[in-house]
Amino acid sequence: MMESTPKAAVSRSQKATLLHDEILQFTATNSLHNNESRFRQWIVTRVRKLVIAGLGPNSSLKCYGSSNTGLALPHSDIDLVIFAQRSISPDTPPLSPNGHSPDTINEMDRRRDISILRTIRGLLVQSTLPQPHSVEVISGAFVPVLKFSEKITRTRVDITVNKHGGKLSSEQVREWMKMYPQLRPLAVALKQYLFSKALNECYLGGIGGYLLVNMVVFFFKQQPHLTDNLGILLADFFKFYGSFEYERWGVCARTGQYINKGIDRRPWYHPPNARAFLCADACDYLRDLAKSSHAVPEIFKEWKQIHLHLHTLYITTNPCESILPTIVKISPEWVERRRFNIKLLVSELDVPILVRM
């Protein structure tokens, strides 16, 4: 068989190395440039001034998520959390003695948080920061959130109140990135893949950034010997989840152990769907990160096809100029919009710019 010939083995090795190099180049090209990072800092500063103006000097604003961990792409949201009113400090111990998240709130506190978000919404609408009609408070979400898009670059911003889970998850991701140098480039490529398919938001049924990182780390912990070759890892990641028995098993990145859904009896905040993917939050073992990700079964089916696609490329001896663009798509329109945004920042905003494109 072709797969067992020395020539095919060389082909596999060469193409895996080619894909490895392409992932590294993709990560370097699509990470935030200095000017994009500085503009994001400017957005956070503008929001912080509004928060203090509306809630007083005892309130504070913290940034978490991918903007805090170094996993942000140019299209990534900015995740912010306001600390105010409920006598909660940003330095509150992360977990209670039983390991529960401090984000679990009662109805009275929930109403207060929504009131805070509506106050900030009013200030945002009166400011020049957001895109018109983009500011909305989603009060029915598990964690109430204020969403808006910045007017010039359309950068999306999510704001929550007194939510410590973001701080904890950011710390956990940074710890994992120190443990696994392979994590950042692999996660960046996968995040772009999900974005190109409009499957990067959990609340819309897709796989958000933190859920994705948990899935990648769990996958890493199943490897007897974790290779440094990103081409091999990406193919194996698609194979692993492409054939995952999600109706039977869940995953927990913190322990690296499977969750047997048939016998698991932990008191989840929201009982998991027996026929859906389950991923326990590494920072809160009662929270299912995939509870809203109803498109995961279809995503897994597509990942199975991608693995077969890569397998075919690897075992054929035909030359292959490029592999990653057959999986991870970036539209020319998106590239042009990014260049336009950066030129706009350089020419019209009083923001320190370190790099010009």
C-alpha positions as CSV (number, residue, x, y, z in Angstrom):
1,M,0.0,0.0,0.0
2,M,1.1,3.5,-0.7
3,E,0.8,4.5,2.9
4,S,3.5,2.0,4.0
5,T,6.1,2.8,1.3
6,P,9.3,4.7,2.3
7,K,8.4,7.4,-0.3
8,A,5.0,7.9,1.3
9,A,6.5,8.1,4.7
10,V,8.8,10.8,3.5
11,S,5.9,12.6,1.9
12,R,4.0,12.5,5.2
13,S,6.9,13.9,7.1
14,Q,7.6,16.7,4.6
15,K,4.0,17.7,4.4
16,A,3.5,17.7,8.2
17,T,6.6,19.9,8.4
18,L,5.2,22.2,5.7
19,L,1.9,22.5,7.6
20,H,3.9,23.1,10.8
21,D,5.7,26.0,9.2
22,E,2.5,27.4,7.7
23,I,0.8,27.4,11.1
24,L,3.7,29.3,12.6
25,Q,3.7,31.8,9.8
26,F,-0.1,32.2,10.0
27,T,0.2,32.9,13.8
28,A,2.8,35.6,13.2
29,T,0.8,37.2,10.4
30,N,-2.6,37.2,12.1
31,S,-1.6,38.1,15.7
32,L,-2.4,41.6,16.7
33,H,0.1,44.2,15.4
34,N,1.3,46.8,17.9
35,N,-1.0,49.5,16.5
36,E,-4.1,47.2,16.8
37,S,-3.2,46.4,20.4
38,R,-2.7,50.0,21.3
39,F,-6.0,50.9,19.8
40,R,-7.7,48.2,21.8
41,Q,-6.1,49.7,24.9
42,W,-7.5,53.0,23.9
43,I,-11.0,51.5,23.7
44,V,-10.6,50.0,27.1
45,T,-9.5,53.4,28.5
46,R,-12.6,55.1,27.0
47,V,-14.9,52.5,28.5
48,R,-13.1,52.8,31.9
49,K,-13.7,56.5,32.0
50,L,-17.4,56.0,31.3
51,V,-17.6,53.4,34.1
52,I,-16.0,55.7,36.6
53,A,-18.2,58.6,35.4
54,G,-21.4,56.5,35.8
55,L,-20.6,54.4,38.8
56,G,-18.1,56.4,40.8
57,P,-14.4,56.2,41.7
58,N,-14.9,53.0,43.7
59,S,-15.7,51.0,40.6
60,S,-13.1,49.4,38.4
61,L,-12.8,47.8,34.9
62,K,-10.7,44.8,34.1
63,C,-9.8,43.2,30.8
64,Y,-9.8,39.4,30.4
65,G,-10.2,36.7,27.7
66,S,-8.1,36.5,24.6
67,S,-7.0,40.2,24.9
68,N,-5.5,39.3,28.3
69,T,-3.9,36.0,27.3
70,G,-2.3,36.8,24.0
71,L,-4.6,34.7,22.0
72,A,-6.5,37.6,20.4
73,L,-6.9,37.8,16.7
74,P,-7.8,41.1,14.9
75,H,-11.4,40.1,14.9
76,S,-11.5,38.9,18.5
77,D,-13.9,40.5,21.0
78,I,-12.6,42.6,23.9
79,D,-14.0,41.1,27.1
80,L,-14.3,43.5,30.0
81,V,-15.7,43.1,33.5
82,I,-17.0,45.9,35.8
83,F,-16.5,45.5,39.6
84,A,-19.0,47.6,41.5
85,Q,-21.6,47.7,44.2
86,R,-21.8,44.2,45.6
87,S,-18.7,44.8,47.7
88,I,-16.7,42.5,45.4
89,S,-13.1,43.3,44.9
90,P,-11.1,42.2,41.8
91,D,-8.8,40.4,44.2
92,T,-11.5,38.3,45.8
93,P,-10.2,34.7,46.3
94,P,-11.0,32.8,43.1
95,L,-12.9,29.8,44.4
96,S,-14.9,29.0,47.5
97,P,-13.8,26.1,49.6
98,N,-16.1,23.7,47.7
99,G,-14.6,24.8,44.4
100,H,-17.7,26.6,43.2
101,S,-17.4,29.7,41.0
102,P,-18.0,33.1,42.6
103,D,-20.0,34.0,39.5
104,T,-23.1,32.2,40.7
105,I,-25.4,35.0,41.8
106,N,-28.9,35.4,43.3
107,E,-31.8,37.1,41.6
108,M,-31.4,40.4,43.5
109,D,-27.7,40.7,42.6
110,R,-28.6,39.8,39.0
111,R,-31.0,42.7,38.9
112,R,-28.4,45.0,40.3
113,D,-25.9,43.9,37.6
114,I,-28.4,44.5,34.8
115,S,-29.1,47.9,36.2
116,I,-25.4,48.7,36.1
117,L,-25.1,47.5,32.5
118,R,-28.1,49.7,31.6
119,T,-26.4,52.7,33.2
120,I,-23.3,52.1,31.1
121,R,-25.4,51.5,28.0
122,G,-26.9,54.9,28.4
123,L,-23.5,56.5,28.7
124,L,-22.2,54.6,25.7
125,V,-25.1,55.7,23.5
126,Q,-24.4,59.3,24.4
127,S,-20.7,58.9,23.6
128,T,-18.9,58.8,20.2
129,L,-17.4,55.4,20.9
130,P,-19.9,52.8,19.7
131,Q,-21.3,52.0,16.3
132,P,-24.9,53.4,16.1
133,H,-27.5,50.9,17.2
134,S,-24.9,48.3,18.2
135,V,-25.3,48.8,22.0
136,E,-27.5,46.2,23.7
137,V,-27.9,44.6,27.1
138,I,-28.7,40.9,27.0
139,S,-30.4,40.5,30.3
140,G,-31.6,37.0,29.7
141,A,-28.2,35.4,29.3
142,F,-26.8,33.1,32.1
143,V,-24.4,36.0,32.8
144,P,-26.0,39.3,31.8
145,V,-23.8,41.1,29.2
146,L,-23.6,44.5,27.5
147,K,-22.5,44.2,23.9
148,F,-21.4,46.9,21.4
149,S,-19.2,47.5,18.4
150,E,-16.6,50.2,18.3
151,K,-17.5,52.8,15.6
152,I,-14.3,53.0,13.6
153,T,-12.9,49.4,13.4
154,R,-16.1,47.6,14.5
155,T,-14.2,45.8,17.2
156,R,-16.8,44.0,19.3
157,V,-16.8,44.6,23.1
158,D,-18.5,42.5,25.8
159,I,-19.0,43.9,29.3
160,T,-20.1,41.9,32.3
161,V,-20.4,42.8,36.0
162,N,-18.6,41.3,39.1
163,K,-17.7,38.2,37.1
164,H,-14.6,36.6,38.5
165,G,-14.7,33.7,36.1
166,G,-13.0,35.7,33.3
167,K,-10.1,36.6,35.6
168,L,-9.7,32.9,36.6
169,S,-10.0,31.6,33.1
170,S,-7.4,34.1,31.8
171,E,-5.0,33.0,34.5
172,Q,-5.6,29.3,33.7
173,V,-5.0,29.9,29.9
174,R,-1.7,31.8,30.6
175,E,-0.6,28.9,32.8
176,W,-1.4,26.4,30.0
177,M,0.5,28.5,27.5
178,K,3.6,28.3,29.6
179,M,3.1,24.5,29.9
180,Y,2.4,23.9,26.2
181,P,4.3,26.1,23.7
182,Q,2.2,24.3,21.0
183,L,-1.0,25.7,22.4
184,R,-0.9,29.3,21.1
185,P,-0.2,28.6,17.4
186,L,-2.7,25.6,17.3
187,A,-5.4,27.6,19.0
188,V,-4.9,30.6,16.7
189,A,-5.3,28.5,13.6
190,L,-8.4,26.8,15.0
191,K,-9.9,30.1,16.1
192,Q,-9.5,31.5,12.6
193,Y,-11.1,28.3,11.1
194,L,-14.1,28.7,13.4
195,F,-14.4,32.4,12.7
196,S,-14.3,31.8,8.9
197,K,-17.3,29.4,9.4
198,A,-19.2,31.8,11.8
199,L,-18.9,29.1,14.5
200,N,-16.8,31.0,17.0
201,E,-19.5,32.1,19.4
202,C,-20.9,29.7,22.0
203,Y,-24.2,31.6,22.4
204,L,-24.8,31.1,18.7
205,G,-24.1,27.4,19.0
206,G,-20.4,27.4,18.1
207,I,-17.1,27.0,20.0
208,G,-15.8,30.1,21.7
209,G,-12.2,30.8,22.5
210,Y,-12.1,29.5,26.1
211,L,-14.0,26.4,25.2
212,L,-11.7,25.7,22.3
213,V,-8.6,26.1,24.6
214,N,-10.1,23.7,27.1
215,M,-10.6,21.2,24.2
216,V,-7.1,21.6,22.9
217,V,-5.5,21.1,26.3
218,F,-7.7,18.0,27.0
219,F,-6.5,16.6,23.6
220,F,-2.8,17.4,24.6
221,K,-3.3,15.4,27.8
222,Q,-4.4,12.4,25.9
223,Q,-1.1,12.2,24.0
224,P,1.4,9.7,25.3
225,H,4.2,11.8,23.8
226,L,3.2,15.3,22.8
227,T,5.0,16.2,19.5
228,D,6.3,19.6,18.7
229,N,5.1,19.3,15.1
230,L,2.0,21.4,14.7
231,G,1.2,19.8,11.4
232,I,0.9,16.4,13.1
233,L,-1.0,17.9,16.1
234,L,-3.6,19.7,13.9
235,A,-4.3,16.5,11.9
236,D,-4.5,14.5,15.1
237,F,-6.8,17.1,16.8
238,F,-9.3,16.8,13.9
239,K,-9.1,13.0,14.1
240,F,-9.6,13.0,17.9
241,Y,-12.7,15.1,17.9
242,G,-13.9,14.0,14.5
243,S,-14.5,10.6,16.0
244,F,-15.4,11.7,19.6
245,E,-18.3,9.8,21.3
246,Y,-19.8,13.0,22.7
247,E,-23.1,11.2,23.7
248,R,-21.2,9.0,26.0
249,W,-18.2,11.0,27.2
250,G,-17.5,14.6,28.3
251,V,-14.1,16.2,28.8
252,C,-12.3,18.0,31.6
253,A,-9.1,19.8,30.7
254,R,-8.1,20.4,34.3
255,T,-7.8,16.7,35.2
256,G,-7.3,15.4,31.7
257,Q,-10.0,12.8,32.5
258,Y,-13.0,11.8,30.5
259,I,-16.4,12.4,32.1
260,N,-18.7,9.3,31.9
261,K,-22.0,11.0,31.2
262,G,-23.9,7.8,32.1
263,I,-22.8,7.8,35.7
264,D,-21.8,11.4,36.4
265,R,-23.9,12.9,39.2
266,R,-22.3,16.2,39.9
267,P,-24.9,19.1,40.5
268,W,-24.3,21.1,37.3
269,Y,-25.6,24.6,37.2
270,H,-27.5,23.6,34.1
271,P,-28.0,19.8,33.6
272,P,-26.1,18.8,30.5
273,N,-27.9,17.5,27.4
274,A,-27.3,13.8,27.2
275,R,-27.0,14.0,23.4
276,A,-24.7,17.1,23.3
277,F,-21.0,17.7,23.9
278,L,-19.9,18.3,27.5
279,C,-16.8,20.2,28.6
280,A,-16.3,21.0,32.3
281,D,-14.8,24.4,32.9
282,A,-11.3,24.0,34.2
283,C,-11.9,26.8,36.7
284,D,-15.4,25.6,37.8
285,Y,-16.2,21.9,37.6
286,L,-20.0,22.5,37.8
287,R,-20.1,24.7,34.7
288,D,-20.5,23.1,31.3
289,L,-18.7,25.4,28.8
290,A,-20.5,23.7,25.8
291,K,-24.0,24.0,27.2
292,S,-25.0,26.4,24.4
293,S,-22.8,24.9,21.7
294,H,-25.5,23.0,19.9
295,A,-23.6,23.0,16.6
296,V,-20.7,21.0,18.0
297,P,-22.0,17.6,16.5
298,E,-21.9,19.1,13.0
299,I,-18.6,20.7,13.7
300,F,-17.2,17.3,14.7
301,K,-18.5,15.8,11.5
302,E,-16.7,18.4,9.5
303,W,-13.5,17.9,11.5
304,K,-13.7,14.2,10.6
305,Q,-13.8,15.2,6.9
306,I,-10.8,17.6,7.3
307,H,-8.8,14.8,8.9
308,L,-9.5,12.6,5.9
309,H,-8.5,15.5,3.7
310,L,-5.2,15.9,5.5
311,H,-4.7,12.1,5.5
312,T,-5.1,12.0,1.7
313,L,-2.6,14.9,1.3
314,Y,-0.1,13.2,3.5
315,I,-0.1,9.8,1.9
316,T,0.0,11.0,-1.7
317,T,3.4,11.6,-3.3
318,N,2.1,14.6,-5.3
319,P,3.8,17.9,-4.5
320,C,1.7,20.2,-2.4
321,E,2.4,24.0,-2.5
322,S,0.3,24.9,0.5
323,I,-1.9,23.0,3.0
324,L,-3.2,25.4,5.6
325,P,-5.2,27.6,3.2
326,T,-7.3,24.5,2.2
327,I,-8.5,24.4,5.9
328,V,-8.3,27.9,7.3
329,K,-9.9,30.5,5.1
330,I,-9.2,34.2,5.1
331,S,-11.3,36.2,2.7
332,P,-9.6,38.9,0.6
333,E,-12.3,41.3,1.8
334,W,-11.4,40.7,5.4
335,V,-7.7,41.3,4.7
336,E,-8.5,44.5,2.9
337,R,-10.8,45.7,5.7
338,R,-8.0,45.1,8.2
339,R,-5.5,47.1,6.2
340,F,-8.1,49.9,5.8
341,N,-8.7,49.9,9.6
342,I,-5.0,50.2,10.3
343,K,-4.5,53.0,7.8
344,L,-7.5,54.8,9.4
345,L,-6.0,54.4,12.9
346,V,-2.7,55.9,11.7
347,S,-4.3,58.9,9.8
348,E,-7.2,60.0,12.0
349,L,-6.8,58.9,15.6
350,D,-4.6,60.4,18.3
351,V,-3.4,57.0,19.4
352,P,0.2,56.0,19.8
353,I,1.0,53.9,16.6
354,L,4.1,51.8,16.6
355,V,3.7,49.9,13.3
356,R,2.4,51.0,10.0
357,M,1.1,48.7,7.3
